């Protein structure tokens, strides 16, 4: 589970990362990175996004499954689909 959350966090970091930038530059890059991540999340199908957002907030797979009335296996599957879609968008 930790690795999956790190993959999502890594996507945000990738958008904001720039070697040797000053603090203002890093702040601008981080802001732009968060803007891009929000835009990409907006492109996910609602049923996928409904699983991703609470996951990014730190909720467990079990909590998400319970609150949405899904099986934990379904939550895992939707997170996998979201990661693949976000990677594709980030590389485009």
N, C-alpha and C positions, 0 to 999 in steps of 0.2 A: 504494500500500500504506500509506503513512504516513497518508493521509487516513482510510482505513478504521479504522486503529488509533486515530486521534484521535476518531473517532465513538464508539467504545466507551469511550474514556477520558472523553469529553465527557458520556456518560450518567452515569458515576459522579460527575463534577463537578456536573452538574445536580442530582443528588440532595442533594449536600452544600452547595451554594452558598446563601449568605444575605448580602445586602449589609449592611454595618455591624455585623455580629455580633462580639462579643469572641472571644478565642482559645478560651475554654471552650465557647462556643456553636458555634464552628466545628468544634471537636473532636467535640461531640455530633452535629452535623449530618453530619460526615464519617462517623462511626461508623454512624449511621442509614442514610446513603447506601450504605455498603458492605453493610450488612445487607439493604437492599432489592435491591441489585444481585445479591447471592448468591441471594436468594430468586427473583428473576427468572431467573437462570441455571439454577436448579433446575427451572424450568418448561419449559425447552427440551427438546426430544426428545433422547435420549441420543446419537444419531448427529450431531446439530447441536452439542450441548454438547462432544462429543469433539473438535471442530474449534476451537471458540471458546476453551476454556480454555488450550490451548497457545499460541494466538494472543495472548491477553492476557498470557501469560508472556513474550512477545517472540520466539517461534519464527517462522521464516519460513514462507511458504506451501509452499515446496518441502520443508522439513523435516517439516511436518505431513502433507503428502501422502505422503511417503516412509514415515513411521512408521505411518501408517494404511492404506497400500496403496491410496491414492486418486489420481486425476488432480488436477493443480493446478486445473483448471477446476471440478472438483467441490468442492474446498475453497473456492474463490471463491464458488460458488453457495450453499454452506451458510453461509458468513459473511454473505452478503447476506440470506438468510432469517433468520438470527439477529438481525441489526441491525433488520430490519423488525419482528420479533416483540418485541424489547426496547423499541423505540420505542413500540409499541402498548401494552405493559404500563406503561411509564413515564407515558404520557398518561392512562391509565385511572384 
